[in-house]
Amino acid sequence: MQMLKKGYFGDFGGRFVPELLMPPLIELEEAMGRIMPSPIFQQELGRIMADFVGRPTPLYHCQGLSEMLGRNIWLKREDLAHTGAHKVNNTMGQALLAKHMGKPRLIAETGAGQHGVATATAAAMLGLECVVYMGSIDVKRQSHNVRRMKLLGAEVRPVESGTKTLKDAINAALRDWIAEQRTTHYCLGSVTGAHPFPLLVRDLQAVIGREAKRQFMEKMGGKLPYMIVACVGGGSNAIGAFHEFVPHGEVRLVGVEAAGTGELGCYHSATLTKGEHGVLHGALTKLLQDKHGQVEPSHSVAAGLDYPGVGPEHAGLQAAGRAEYYCVNDTQALNAFQVLCRTEGIIPALESSHALAWVLDNAESIPRGEHVIINLSGRGDKDLDIIEEVLGI
Ligand SMILES: Cc1ncc(COP(=O)(O)O)c(C=O)c1O
């Protein structure tokens, strides 16, 4: 989406932060404009993306699913990127930027732990110190990733306040950044937060859609896909997949949020489908809130979707009618998880399973024979404890 007013996507975005956060945000914006376009930075990042991250990731045609649904299903395999999720595209870029800015310390927040692992990886690879804030509930349900972060040399700080999930981890990281801004870069994990983060993370994740478009057109003789589908937590894998296709109005862009347990009145994370306008973590966006404007707790079986806000660019794309947003519940996602395991031999992240579930359950609304790209944002190894608990496998 084009930015007509600096820091805004339509009516959404901006920089609603305490005064003490203005200097590091302005410093970051200046560094983005000065360092990132330089040939030295671009060459170094390109080399890291190819040789360390493993890009380009494949665009895979699913034989079994396509036959089952009568539609051509393609997976953009971000699960095959180093560390097992799209998050590494963003962290390698931000960590390299921090290094060029002369900041020796990275801090991050994480929900599913994938962003924490990706930040710890980038820090280790570039020789930076790393502290990761994580809600204590997420520390328990994503213990596999906590162990990985520690092995990579990061300090994991459990957060006990609020709902003890991602929202509270972000608050803790922001407090750290205020105190340590001279030495520290806050490596934010999604297209959320105050300007310039939604733009910075979007530009680093846009590689997903750029590659997918090139790969699809090469395989299909110049044709564009009918639809791109991605799950939406904060929204970074979805914006990364969508961005290249936004100018192609004929390509449907579908974001899938978490409807939680799906029961009436349950907690969920369906910010765009059920939220209202409000300010969260420095941006005007849509969020889950009660009638007094208090942020409501969110829920999803997928820790990475369990966030009551969403990136402002998605709110802008929705308001402009350019992207569509729907939600699927925990049961639908768990079902899709099992379908992909058994029909394609791929164990997806529970987050990505939401995108898959929407396609499985809404295939009838897609014309027969059409081509759908699903962004498989990550692999499911991190979720095996939850899967064992809820599916009894
Ligand atoms: C595999 C995976 N997919 C999706 C998400 C959701 O984040 P985003 O909406 O920013 O892509 C996460 C977050 O941790 C994740 O780990």
The ligand as a Gaussian input file, in Angstrom:
#p B3LYP/6-31G(d) Opt

LIG

0 1
 C        5.326000     -19.478000      12.044000
 C        4.634000     -18.190000      12.353000
 N        3.685000     -17.744000      11.518000
 C        3.026000     -16.588000      11.754000
 C        3.286000     -15.834000      12.882000
 C        2.489000     -14.593000      13.106000
 O        3.208000     -13.418000      12.946000
 P        3.006000     -12.490000      11.677000
 O        1.525000     -12.257000      11.563000
 O        3.764000     -11.265000      12.014000
 O        3.539000     -13.191000      10.484000
 C        4.276000     -16.264000      13.791000
 C        4.606000     -15.473000      14.980000
 O        5.345000     -15.859000      15.842000
 C        4.963000     -17.474000      13.510000
 O        5.914000     -17.946000      14.336000

